[in-house]
Each structure stands twice: as C-alpha cells, then as structure tokens.
Amino acid sequence: MTNQTVSKPRVKLNDPLTNEQRKSLKGIAHQLSPIVTIGAQGVSDRVLEEIGRALDDHELIKIKIPAGSKEQRDAVAQAVVEATQATLISSIGRVCVLLRQNPEANPKLSNLVRFD
C-alpha cells in the first residue's frame, strides 16, 4: 500500500466553484470560529465594513447571523453576499461561510493559505 497525499484543489479567481472545491473550503471552514456576528439591528454599514475587512485579511470566514426563520436568515446572508461581493460557500443554521479571494492577502492571516 502506497502513502499518497491528496492535494486540495485551488480556487481560481472569478471561476465558479466545483463540488470538490466547495467541499475543500467547507473542510477548512470547519476549523474556524465565526469572526463577525450580526446582531438584532441587522446589516449595517459598519457590519459590512467589518465583514469586508475580514474577507480582505482572511479570505474565508464564518459569520453568525441573527435568529429568525430560514427565509429571514437566507435574506440576511444574501444581502451580505451582495454587499461584500463574496461567494456563499455554505449556510447551516445561523452560521454562514463566505469566500472572497484577495490576490494580495497576507499569508499569515489568510485561512486559504494557512490551512491549505
């Protein structure tokens, strides 16, 4: 039996994600804690600025959205995705995983580089 390493598929800018890439990103995100929590006040400019800064630094982040029905949570997630120009990787309960690649990301902060 040979010892083979499986390389994770790299995500390229502006390319749609394959199922393999999505699975890999979910695996990385599993180790992360939510970095931004959206409160009952909803999606404000300050919250969007913080999410944008986190995406610039970390590229792959988790955010926590307010409680509510699935439709309300999906609407908040969609509003954040549109405002930040990120890609929604997954949404489970109140936690969403967002991706926005930064070609000039700091390797010490980027979750894509650190966990790849």
N, C-alpha and C positions, 0 to 999 in steps of 0.2 A: 504494500500500500504506500503510495507516494504522498508526501505532505505538500499540498497545493495551497497557495494563497489566492483568495478571490479578491480581485481589485474592484473597488466600488466605482460605479460609473460616474464620470464627471459631468456636471451640469454645465451646459454652454449658454451664454447669454442669448436671450431672445428666442431660444428654441423651446418648443413645447416639451413638457416632461414626459418621459416614458414611465411605464409602471415600475420598472426596475429602479429608475432614478427616484421616483416618489417613495418607494419602499426604503431605499437607502437613506433618504432625507428623514423619513419618519424614525428610522433607527437612530440617527444622530439626535433628533429632537427628543427622543425618549429620555435621554440623559439630562436634558435641560429643564430648568425651572422657569415658570412664567416671569418675564422681565418687566412687563408693563401690565397693570391691572386697570381696566376701565371701570370706573365707579358708576353709581346711580345717575350721575349727571350726564352720562353718555359720552359721545365722541366730541371732544372739544379741540380747539386749535392746539392747545398745549399738549394734550394727549397725543395728537397726531405728530407734533414736533418730536416728542419723546420716542414714539414708535419709529419715526423716520431716522432719528439719531441712532437708535438701537439697531435698525436694519443696516445703516451705513457701517457701524462698527462690527456687528456680529453676523450679518447676512442672513442667518437662520435663527429665528426667535420664536418663543411661545408668548402669547398674550392671554390674559384672562378677561373675559367679557362679563357684563352684568347678568344676573339671573333673569329669567323670563321664559317665554315659550320658545320652542325651537325656531319658529318663524322670526321672532324678535332677535334671537341670538344670531341667526343667519343674516338678518338685515344689518346688524351692527358689524359683523365680520365682513360683509360685502362693502359696507361704507368705508371701513378701514382699508381694505384691499384697494378700492378705487382711489382713495385719497393718497395712499402711500405708493401706489403703482407696484405693489408687491404681488406675489403669487400665493394663493392659499393652498397649502400642502395638505392639511387635514384640519378637521374641526370635530372634536369629541366633547360633548357636554359644553362646559363653559371655557374650554381651552382650545385655542386656535394656533396653528403653526404657520408662520409666514416666512417667505423667502424673497429676498431682493438682493441679487448679487452686486457686489461692488468690486470692480477690477482693481481698485487701489486700496483694498481692505488691508488692515494691519493683521499680519499672520498670527500675532499673539492674541488678538481679540476675535478673529473670525472663527465661528463654530465649524464652518465648512473645512477650513484648513486644520484646525486643532483636532477634529475628530475623524478626519479622512484617513 
